[in-house]
Amino acid sequence: MKLDQAIRERRSIRGFQDKPVPKELLEEIIELANRAPSSMNTQPWHLHVLTGEPLERVRQGNTERMLAGIPPSREIHDHGAYEGVHRERQVEIAVQLFEAMGIERHDKERRQDWVMRGFRQFDAPVSIVVCFDRDLLDNTIAHFDTGAMTYGLVLSAWSRGLGAVINGQGIMQSPVVREVANIPDDQVILTCVALGWPDDEFVANSVVSRRRPLPNTARFLGFDA
């Protein structure tokens, strides 16, 4: 798949086939994503790839803690609620997804189930926990670099027929993830990527988020008219 095609066609996948992903394919995807640029070639990222029993333990732990009312616990600074245009975009994609799934505004049970799917890593066969070096916690460049690698990860997966969604919900109960994955203390959990073979019958997988037009994104200075 050409790069332009992968970028334009990629979308967040939230429904997966019950089908394992070969370790060799995951290694290939990660090796390619590892080519991402980083400041001074620091390469601050670390990936912990979970499937099978360890992933089921994370799902169970996340679900139990959330249903018990235990507040989310992330290891990076929480930005809090979105406001303004950012809140508008957040609501817009939620509306798109709920309309595709046929979830009515008053249907609290199905809305709650949708939220819990995120904490279950969308029932994907693989979850990749994305971390970076703790001694760079206050270095926002390390966050940027790790994000660049993560985007490369989902593009690489897409180009090989796999689907993925970058899923902050999956690590909101970070103590569970850290314990099950035995993540070293010198690493900070940033996010996770739910990954697997897309389920073509899961209608939310067809949703494509709307993007700002170019004039609202970029300014050009010093160019000829």
ZINOR-V649208 format. One record per backbone hydrogen bond with DSSP energy under -1.0 kcal/mol. CO is the residue of the C=O (numbers start at 0). NH is the residue of the N-H. Records with the same first field share a line. If there is no record, write none. Layout:
BEGIN
CO=NH, NH
END
This chain:
BEGIN
1=5
2=6
3=7
4=8
5=9
14=198
16=18
21=25
22=26
23=27
24=28
25=29
26=30
27=31
28=32
29=33
31=34
32=35
37=40
38=41
43=132
45=130
47=128
49=126
51=55
52=56
53=57
54=58
55=59
56=60
57=61
58=62
59=63
60=64
61=65
62=66
63=67
64=69
65=68
72=173
82=85
83=87
84=88
85=89
86=90
87=91
88=92
89=93
90=94
91=95
92=96
93=97
94=98
95=99
96=100
97=102
103=106
105=107
106=110
107=111
108=112
109=113
110=114
111=115
112=116
113=117
114=118
115=119
116=121
117=120
119=122
120=123
125=194
126=49
127=192
128=47
129=189, 190
130=45
131=187
132=135
133=136
135=138
138=141
139=143
140=144
141=145
142=146
143=147
144=148
145=149
146=150
147=151
148=152
149=153
150=154
151=155
152=156
153=157
154=158
156=159, 161
157=160
162=195
163=12
164=193
167=170
168=171
171=72
172=175, 176
173=177
174=178
175=179
176=180
177=182
183=186
185=133
187=131
190=129
191=166
192=127
193=164
194=125
195=162
196=16
198=201
201=204
202=205
203=206
212=215
213=216, 217
END
